[in-house]
Amino acid sequence: MKTQADLYRELPSVDELLRDPGVSDLAHRERQSATADACRIVLAKLRSEIAAGHLDESKLALALSGLSSAVHAEVNRALSYSLRPVINASGVILHTNLARAPLAQDALDHIAHTAGGYSNLEFDLESGERGKRDVHVDRLFRRLLRKEFAELRVSGRAGAPAPTQTELTQGSVSTIVVNNNAAAVLLALNTLADGGEVIVSRGELVEIGGSFRIPDVMAKSGATLREVGTTNRTRIGDYERAINEHTKLLLRVHRSNFEISGFTEQPSIAELVALAHKHKLPLMEDLGSGALFDLRTIGINDEPGVLDSLRSGVHVVSYSGDKLLGGPQAGLISGRENLVKKMRSNSLFRALRVDKLTYAALEATLLAYVKRDYNAIPVLRMMQTSKQEITKRAVTVQKNIQAGESTRSTRIELIDGESLIGGGSAPSALLPTTLLSITCEQLSANELATRLRSSDPPVIARVEEGSVLLDLRTVFPEQDNVLTQILVRNATVWKR
């Protein structure tokens, strides 16, 4: 029997492996350096297997006979894209780990049309001089938001001061774009409260994805956090007692990714607006998600939208572009023009600004809102899809799978279930749906889910109570056939 040292000596050098005809041809096609790296990785794996005692003489001989194939596979893996499209059958519409909102087709077309060459991102075509990049979307936000905001100012509702003639002429609401909502909060706090205090309820000191916390963002902004109330109960009097000569801003943070129920109390927006007006302080609301679509039309009543906040008299609202808005990742700040203008002139704005791809995607998404073409925005279309429509598609998928090479050991049923909005949005909102429930005698639910993730394209499902659950609400209808084929292929594998 050969020793480990003997087995190590059986391994070729990188140069020897590169001279193998199959590997040499690969190096000629894919460049020498990439192929050499793949050879090193394959040989290193064999050394590790020998060191661990997993390879004896016969197994090593088998591995050596397949070295060329192993190098080919490693080169393909190394030179393939890591970022891949997947089929989201989880039923979570804004799945943070799956890149949240899919973009509308018009947004994809606009990106390709403007980003593949040069564009007037910062060029004024009329004057022939340098322009500002945010005009491309601010004009659309003004169109969507100005009317509501102006009506509020004219009527004086919620304590809003009367507008000046300039504000009425130019529009009293403006919007700027940064790279995400955390950046929007950072910019707003640094602009409006640097060196001063910001009053916020203890029950709103949320932690968002990736362990980023509101107090941490506030600390980076240069503002000082002034906590009021308790975790479950905060009254308007708590805010008023905390106001002093150092107070620069009142902040309300929408609890978009969790709920507090039971013995709770929270001041209304109207109370906070009145308090801010009384003390001549700006009021900011971090909505997190932020919708321009009236979610009440689909039965979601507890998720405030951007218009709700502006109508109520909130001075500045921050929200995300890739959540309920249904656009690209971005942080949006909408509010009174004089306050947003200060943020635009803050040097942080340049550090946090977005590129032409984001502006192109956002402009196309906003145009769909202007046209009221909500079905063009995937997340809104998914939220509006009825259970009946999903059931009809699920029945078709079930029949097509059962007509394929399935087995008696694979069971596919239709069951009632619920879809989630996700993405830290509307945590209590559940949408009724029909689920495809799959079980297999030979494999556990986790093993089935793993195999689906290994498919091409990968299928992301839920695992609950020993079953793999597929929700077609988050599967594009044009993906139904591909999903069916993947399930049929896996049914054949499960049989083995």
C-alpha positions as CSV (number, residue, x, y, z in Angstrom):
1,M,0.0,0.0,0.0
2,K,1.3,3.4,-0.9
3,T,2.0,6.0,1.7
4,Q,0.7,9.6,1.6
5,A,4.1,10.7,0.4
6,D,3.9,8.2,-2.5
7,L,0.4,9.5,-3.4
8,Y,1.6,13.1,-3.4
9,R,4.4,12.1,-5.8
10,E,1.7,10.7,-8.2
11,L,0.3,14.3,-8.7
12,P,1.6,16.1,-11.8
13,S,3.0,19.6,-11.6
14,V,1.0,22.6,-12.9
15,D,3.3,22.7,-16.0
16,E,2.9,19.0,-16.7
17,L,-0.9,19.4,-16.4
18,L,-0.9,22.4,-18.8
19,R,0.9,20.2,-21.4
20,D,-2.0,17.7,-21.4
21,P,-3.6,18.0,-24.8
22,G,-7.1,18.7,-23.5
23,V,-5.8,21.3,-21.0
24,S,-3.5,22.8,-23.6
25,D,-6.4,23.4,-25.9
26,L,-8.4,25.0,-23.1
27,A,-5.5,27.3,-22.2
28,H,-5.4,28.4,-25.9
29,R,-9.1,29.3,-25.8
30,E,-9.5,30.8,-22.3
31,R,-6.0,32.3,-21.8
32,Q,-3.0,30.6,-20.0
33,S,-3.4,32.4,-16.7
34,A,-7.0,31.4,-16.1
35,T,-6.2,27.7,-17.0
36,A,-3.1,27.7,-14.8
37,D,-5.1,29.0,-11.9
38,A,-7.7,26.2,-12.4
39,C,-4.9,23.6,-12.5
40,R,-3.5,24.9,-9.2
41,I,-7.0,24.7,-7.6
42,V,-7.7,21.2,-8.8
43,L,-4.3,19.9,-7.7
44,A,-4.7,21.7,-4.3
45,K,-8.1,19.9,-3.8
46,L,-6.4,16.5,-4.5
47,R,-3.6,17.3,-2.0
48,S,-6.3,18.2,0.6
49,E,-8.1,14.9,-0.1
50,I,-4.9,12.9,0.3
51,A,-4.0,14.8,3.6
52,A,-7.5,14.0,4.9
53,G,-7.1,10.3,4.1
54,H,-10.0,10.3,1.6
55,L,-8.0,9.1,-1.4
56,D,-6.3,5.7,-1.6
57,E,-4.2,4.4,-4.6
58,S,-7.2,3.3,-6.6
59,K,-9.3,6.4,-5.9
60,L,-6.4,8.7,-6.8
61,A,-5.9,6.8,-10.1
62,L,-9.5,7.5,-10.9
63,A,-9.2,11.2,-10.0
64,L,-6.0,11.5,-12.1
65,S,-7.8,10.1,-15.1
66,G,-10.3,12.8,-14.9
67,L,-7.9,15.7,-14.3
68,S,-8.6,17.3,-17.7
69,S,-12.3,17.3,-17.1
70,A,-11.8,18.7,-13.6
71,V,-9.8,21.6,-15.0
72,H,-12.4,22.3,-17.6
73,A,-15.1,22.4,-14.9
74,E,-13.0,24.7,-12.7
75,V,-12.3,27.1,-15.6
76,N,-16.0,27.2,-16.5
77,R,-16.9,27.9,-12.8
78,A,-14.3,30.6,-12.4
79,L,-15.2,32.4,-15.7
80,S,-18.9,32.2,-15.2
81,Y,-21.1,35.0,-13.7
82,S,-21.6,34.6,-9.9
83,L,-24.6,36.9,-10.0
84,R,-27.4,34.8,-11.7
85,P,-31.1,35.1,-12.3
86,V,-33.2,32.8,-10.1
87,I,-36.9,31.8,-10.1
88,N,-38.4,33.2,-6.9
89,A,-41.1,30.7,-5.8
90,S,-40.9,31.8,-2.2
91,G,-44.0,34.0,-2.3
92,V,-42.0,36.9,-0.8
93,I,-42.5,39.7,-3.2
94,L,-39.7,42.0,-2.0
95,H,-37.2,39.3,-1.1
96,T,-34.1,41.2,0.2
97,N,-31.7,38.3,-0.5
98,L,-33.1,38.1,-4.0
99,A,-32.5,41.7,-4.9
100,R,-36.0,43.0,-3.9
101,A,-38.0,44.6,-6.7
102,P,-37.6,43.3,-10.2
103,L,-37.4,46.1,-12.7
104,A,-40.1,46.9,-15.2
105,Q,-39.4,46.0,-18.8
106,D,-39.4,49.7,-19.7
107,A,-36.8,50.4,-17.1
108,L,-34.6,47.6,-18.6
109,D,-35.1,49.1,-22.1
110,H,-34.3,52.6,-20.9
111,I,-31.1,51.4,-19.2
112,A,-29.9,49.6,-22.3
113,H,-30.9,52.6,-24.6
114,T,-29.1,55.3,-22.5
115,A,-26.3,53.4,-20.8
116,G,-24.9,51.6,-23.9
117,G,-23.6,54.9,-25.2
118,Y,-23.4,58.5,-24.2
119,S,-26.4,60.4,-22.6
120,N,-27.3,63.9,-21.4
121,L,-27.0,62.8,-17.7
122,E,-25.4,66.2,-16.8
123,F,-25.8,68.2,-19.9
124,D,-28.5,70.7,-20.7
125,L,-29.5,70.2,-24.3
126,E,-31.2,73.6,-24.6
127,S,-28.4,75.7,-23.3
128,G,-25.5,73.5,-24.3
129,E,-24.1,73.9,-20.8
130,R,-23.6,71.6,-17.8
131,G,-26.8,70.4,-16.3
132,K,-27.9,68.6,-13.1
133,R,-28.4,64.8,-13.1
134,D,-31.4,64.9,-10.7
135,V,-33.6,66.9,-13.0
136,H,-34.5,63.7,-14.9
137,V,-36.5,62.3,-12.0
138,D,-37.2,65.4,-9.9
139,R,-39.5,66.7,-12.7
140,L,-41.6,63.4,-12.4
141,F,-41.6,63.5,-8.6
142,R,-42.9,67.1,-8.8
143,R,-45.6,66.0,-11.1
144,L,-46.6,63.2,-8.8
145,L,-46.3,65.0,-5.5
146,R,-46.6,68.8,-6.0
147,K,-50.4,69.0,-6.4
148,E,-51.0,67.2,-3.1
149,F,-48.4,69.2,-1.2
150,A,-49.5,72.5,-2.6
151,E,-53.1,71.8,-1.7
152,L,-51.9,71.2,1.9
153,R,-50.0,74.4,2.0
154,V,-52.9,76.5,0.6
155,S,-55.5,75.1,3.0
156,G,-53.2,75.4,6.0
157,R,-54.2,71.9,7.1
158,A,-52.2,70.2,9.9
159,G,-50.6,73.6,10.9
160,A,-48.7,74.0,7.6
161,P,-47.7,77.6,7.0
162,A,-49.1,79.4,4.1
163,P,-47.0,79.2,0.9
164,T,-45.1,82.1,-0.6
165,Q,-45.8,83.2,-4.1
166,T,-42.4,81.7,-5.2
167,E,-43.3,78.4,-3.7
168,L,-46.6,78.3,-5.5
169,T,-45.1,79.2,-8.8
170,Q,-42.0,76.9,-8.6
171,G,-43.7,74.1,-6.7
172,S,-43.1,73.4,-3.0
173,V,-41.9,69.8,-3.1
174,S,-38.6,68.5,-4.4
175,T,-36.9,65.1,-4.4
176,I,-33.3,64.0,-4.5
177,V,-31.8,60.6,-5.0
178,V,-28.9,58.8,-3.1
179,N,-27.8,55.2,-3.2
180,N,-30.1,53.7,-0.5
181,N,-32.5,54.8,2.3
182,A,-29.8,54.6,5.0
183,A,-27.8,57.1,2.9
184,A,-31.0,59.2,2.7
185,V,-31.4,59.3,6.4
186,L,-27.7,60.0,6.9
187,L,-27.8,63.0,4.5
188,A,-31.0,64.4,5.9
189,L,-29.8,64.2,9.5
190,N,-26.4,65.7,8.7
191,T,-28.0,68.6,6.8
192,L,-30.8,69.4,9.2
193,A,-29.3,68.4,12.6
194,D,-25.5,68.3,12.5
195,G,-24.3,69.4,16.0
196,G,-27.8,69.4,17.4
197,E,-30.3,67.0,18.9
198,V,-32.8,64.8,17.1
199,I,-35.8,63.6,19.1
200,V,-37.0,60.1,18.4
201,S,-39.1,57.5,20.2
202,R,-37.4,54.6,21.8
203,G,-39.9,52.3,20.2
204,E,-38.6,53.5,16.7
205,L,-34.9,52.8,17.1
206,V,-35.0,50.1,14.5
207,E,-32.4,47.8,13.1
208,I,-32.4,47.3,9.4
209,G,-30.8,44.6,7.2
210,G,-27.1,43.9,7.7
211,S,-27.2,45.0,11.4
212,F,-27.4,48.7,10.6
213,R,-29.2,50.6,13.3
214,I,-30.8,54.0,13.3
215,P,-28.7,55.2,16.3
216,D,-25.5,54.2,14.5
217,V,-26.6,56.1,11.3
218,M,-27.5,59.1,13.5
219,A,-24.1,59.0,15.2
220,K,-22.3,59.1,11.8
221,S,-24.5,62.1,10.8
222,G,-23.1,64.3,13.5
223,A,-26.5,64.6,15.2
224,T,-27.1,63.7,18.8
225,L,-29.9,61.2,19.6
226,R,-32.4,62.2,22.2
227,E,-34.6,59.2,23.1
228,V,-38.0,59.8,24.5
229,G,-40.8,57.5,25.8
230,T,-40.5,53.8,26.3
231,T,-40.2,50.9,23.9
232,N,-44.0,50.3,23.8
233,R,-45.5,53.7,24.8
234,T,-44.5,57.2,23.7
235,R,-46.8,60.2,24.0
236,I,-46.6,63.6,22.4
237,G,-45.8,65.1,25.8
238,D,-42.6,63.1,25.9
239,Y,-41.5,64.9,22.7
240,E,-42.5,68.3,24.0
241,R,-40.7,67.9,27.3
242,A,-37.5,66.9,25.4
243,I,-37.4,70.0,23.2
244,N,-34.7,72.5,24.2
245,E,-32.4,75.1,22.6
246,H,-30.3,72.3,21.1
247,T,-33.2,70.5,19.3
248,K,-32.9,70.7,15.5
249,L,-35.3,68.0,14.3
250,L,-38.2,65.7,15.2
251,L,-37.8,62.3,13.7
252,R,-40.4,59.6,13.2
253,V,-39.2,56.2,12.0
254,H,-41.8,53.9,10.6
255,R,-41.6,50.4,12.0
256,S,-41.7,48.8,8.6
257,N,-40.1,45.4,9.5
258,F,-41.7,44.6,12.8
259,E,-44.8,45.3,14.9
260,I,-45.4,46.2,18.6
261,S,-48.8,45.1,19.8
262,G,-50.6,45.0,23.1
263,F,-50.1,47.8,25.7
264,T,-48.8,50.4,23.2
265,E,-49.2,54.1,22.4
266,Q,-47.7,56.3,19.7
267,P,-48.4,60.0,18.8
268,S,-50.2,60.5,15.6
269,I,-48.6,62.3,12.7
270,A,-51.0,65.1,13.1
271,E,-49.8,65.6,16.7
272,L,-46.2,65.6,15.7
273,V,-46.9,68.0,12.8
274,A,-48.6,70.4,15.2
275,L,-45.8,70.2,17.7
276,A,-43.1,70.8,15.0
277,H,-45.1,73.9,13.8
278,K,-45.5,75.2,17.3
279,H,-41.7,75.1,18.0
280,K,-40.7,76.0,14.4
281,L,-38.9,72.7,14.0
282,P,-38.7,70.5,10.9
283,L,-40.4,67.0,11.1
284,M,-38.8,64.1,9.2
285,E,-40.4,60.7,8.7
286,D,-38.3,57.7,7.6
287,L,-40.8,55.6,5.9
288,G,-38.3,52.9,5.0
289,S,-40.4,51.4,2.1
290,G,-42.5,54.3,0.9
291,A,-45.3,53.7,-1.6
292,L,-46.6,55.9,-4.3
293,F,-49.4,53.4,-5.0
294,D,-52.4,53.4,-2.8
295,L,-52.0,50.0,-1.0
296,R,-55.5,50.3,0.5
297,T,-56.8,49.2,-2.9
298,I,-55.4,45.8,-2.3
299,G,-56.4,45.5,1.3
300,I,-53.2,46.8,3.0
301,N,-54.4,49.5,5.3
302,D,-51.5,50.0,7.8
303,E,-48.6,51.0,5.5
304,P,-48.4,54.8,5.1
305,G,-47.4,56.1,1.7
306,V,-45.3,59.1,0.7
307,L,-48.4,61.1,-0.2
308,D,-50.0,60.2,3.2
309,S,-47.0,61.7,5.0
310,L,-46.8,64.9,2.8
311,R,-50.5,65.4,3.0
312,S,-50.2,65.3,6.8
313,G,-47.7,68.1,6.9
314,V,-44.4,66.1,7.3
315,H,-41.6,68.3,6.1
316,V,-39.2,65.6,4.8
317,V,-39.8,62.0,3.9
318,S,-37.1,59.4,3.2
319,Y,-37.9,56.0,1.5
320,S,-36.4,53.3,-0.7
321,G,-36.6,52.9,-4.4
322,D,-36.4,49.2,-4.6
323,K,-39.2,48.3,-2.2
324,L,-42.9,49.3,-2.6
325,L,-41.9,51.8,-5.3
326,G,-40.9,48.9,-7.5
327,G,-37.8,50.6,-8.9
328,P,-34.0,50.3,-8.6
329,Q,-32.0,50.4,-5.3
330,A,-32.0,54.1,-4.3
331,G,-32.7,56.3,-1.3
332,L,-35.3,59.0,-2.0
333,I,-35.8,62.2,-0.1
334,S,-39.0,64.2,-0.8
335,G,-40.2,67.2,0.9
336,R,-40.2,71.0,1.3
337,E,-38.1,72.5,-1.4
338,N,-36.0,74.8,0.8
339,L,-35.0,71.8,3.0
340,V,-34.2,69.5,0.1
341,K,-32.2,72.3,-1.5
342,K,-29.9,72.4,1.6
343,M,-29.4,68.6,1.2
344,R,-28.6,69.0,-2.5
345,S,-25.8,71.5,-1.6
346,N,-24.3,69.3,1.2
347,S,-21.0,67.8,0.1
348,L,-22.3,64.4,1.3
349,F,-24.8,64.4,-1.5
350,R,-22.0,64.0,-4.1
351,A,-20.5,61.2,-2.1
352,L,-23.9,59.4,-1.9
353,R,-25.2,60.2,-5.4
354,V,-26.3,57.5,-7.9
355,D,-25.2,56.8,-11.4
356,K,-26.9,56.8,-14.9
357,L,-28.2,53.3,-14.5
358,T,-30.2,54.1,-11.4
359,Y,-31.6,57.4,-12.9
360,A,-32.6,55.6,-16.1
361,A,-34.4,52.8,-14.2
362,L,-36.0,55.3,-11.8
363,E,-37.2,57.6,-14.6
364,A,-38.9,54.7,-16.4
365,T,-40.5,53.5,-13.2
366,L,-41.9,56.9,-12.4
367,L,-43.2,57.4,-15.9
368,A,-45.3,54.2,-15.3
369,Y,-46.8,56.0,-12.2
370,V,-47.5,59.1,-14.2
371,K,-49.3,57.0,-16.8
372,R,-51.0,55.0,-14.0
373,D,-49.7,51.9,-15.8
374,Y,-49.3,50.0,-12.5
375,N,-49.3,46.6,-14.1
376,A,-46.0,47.5,-15.8
377,I,-44.3,47.5,-12.4
378,P,-43.7,43.9,-11.4
379,V,-44.1,44.2,-7.6
380,L,-47.4,46.1,-8.0
381,R,-48.6,43.5,-10.5
382,M,-47.7,40.7,-8.1
383,M,-49.5,42.4,-5.2
384,Q,-52.6,42.8,-7.3
385,T,-52.7,39.3,-8.6
386,S,-55.8,37.5,-7.3
387,K,-55.7,34.1,-5.6
388,Q,-58.0,32.8,-8.4
389,E,-55.4,33.7,-11.0
390,I,-52.6,32.0,-9.0
391,T,-54.8,28.9,-8.5
392,K,-55.4,28.6,-12.2
393,R,-51.7,28.7,-13.0
394,A,-50.9,26.3,-10.2
395,V,-53.4,23.7,-11.5
396,T,-51.8,23.9,-14.9
397,V,-48.3,23.4,-13.4
398,Q,-49.5,20.5,-11.3
399,K,-51.1,18.7,-14.3
400,N,-48.0,19.2,-16.4
401,I,-45.8,17.7,-13.8
402,Q,-48.0,14.8,-13.2
403,A,-48.1,14.1,-16.9
404,G,-44.3,14.0,-16.9
405,E,-42.0,11.3,-15.6
406,S,-43.1,11.6,-12.0
407,T,-43.5,8.7,-9.6
408,R,-45.9,7.7,-6.9
409,S,-43.2,8.6,-4.3
410,T,-43.4,12.3,-5.4
411,R,-46.6,14.0,-4.2
412,I,-47.8,17.3,-5.5
413,E,-50.8,19.0,-3.9
414,L,-52.5,22.4,-4.0
415,I,-53.0,24.0,-0.6
416,D,-54.1,27.4,0.7
417,G,-51.4,29.7,1.8
418,E,-50.2,33.3,2.2
419,S,-47.8,35.5,0.3
420,L,-45.6,38.1,2.0
421,I,-44.8,41.6,0.9
422,G,-41.3,41.3,2.5
423,G,-38.3,43.7,2.2
424,G,-39.1,45.3,5.5
425,S,-42.5,46.4,4.2
426,A,-46.0,45.9,5.7
427,P,-44.9,43.2,8.2
428,S,-48.5,42.3,9.0
429,A,-49.8,42.3,5.4
430,L,-50.6,38.8,4.1
431,L,-52.0,38.1,0.6
432,P,-54.0,34.9,0.1
433,T,-52.5,32.5,-2.4
434,T,-52.5,28.9,-3.5
435,L,-49.3,26.9,-3.0
436,L,-47.8,23.9,-4.7
437,S,-46.8,21.5,-1.9
438,I,-44.2,18.9,-2.9
439,T,-43.1,15.9,-0.8
440,C,-40.9,12.9,-1.7
441,E,-40.5,9.6,0.1
442,Q,-36.8,9.3,-0.7
443,L,-35.7,12.9,0.1
444,S,-36.3,15.3,3.0
445,A,-37.9,18.7,2.3
446,N,-34.5,20.4,2.8
447,E,-32.8,18.0,0.3
448,L,-35.6,18.8,-2.2
449,A,-35.1,22.5,-1.7
450,T,-31.3,22.1,-2.1
451,R,-31.8,20.2,-5.4
452,L,-34.1,23.0,-6.7
453,R,-31.5,25.6,-5.8
454,S,-29.0,23.6,-7.8
455,S,-31.1,23.7,-11.0
456,D,-30.5,26.0,-13.9
457,P,-31.9,28.5,-13.3
458,P,-32.0,28.0,-9.5
459,V,-35.5,27.7,-7.9
460,I,-36.0,29.3,-4.5
461,A,-38.8,27.7,-2.5
462,R,-40.1,27.7,1.1
463,V,-39.8,24.7,3.4
464,E,-42.5,24.3,6.0
465,E,-43.7,21.2,8.0
466,G,-41.8,18.7,5.9
467,S,-42.9,20.0,2.5
468,V,-41.4,22.2,-0.2
469,L,-43.8,25.0,-1.0
470,L,-43.9,26.9,-4.3
471,D,-45.9,30.2,-4.6
472,L,-46.5,31.3,-8.1
473,R,-47.4,34.8,-7.1
474,T,-43.6,35.7,-7.3
475,V,-43.0,33.5,-10.4
476,F,-43.4,35.4,-13.6
477,P,-46.1,33.7,-15.8
478,E,-43.5,33.3,-18.6
479,Q,-41.4,31.2,-16.1
480,D,-44.2,28.6,-15.5
481,N,-43.0,26.3,-18.3
482,V,-39.4,26.5,-17.2
483,L,-40.4,25.8,-13.6
484,T,-42.5,22.8,-14.7
485,Q,-39.6,21.4,-16.7
486,I,-37.2,21.7,-13.7
487,L,-39.7,20.0,-11.5
488,V,-40.3,17.2,-14.0
489,R,-36.5,16.7,-14.3
490,N,-36.1,16.6,-10.6
491,A,-39.0,14.1,-10.2
492,T,-37.0,11.8,-12.5
493,V,-33.9,12.2,-10.3
494,W,-36.0,11.7,-7.1
495,K,-37.2,8.4,-8.6
496,R,-33.6,7.2,-8.8
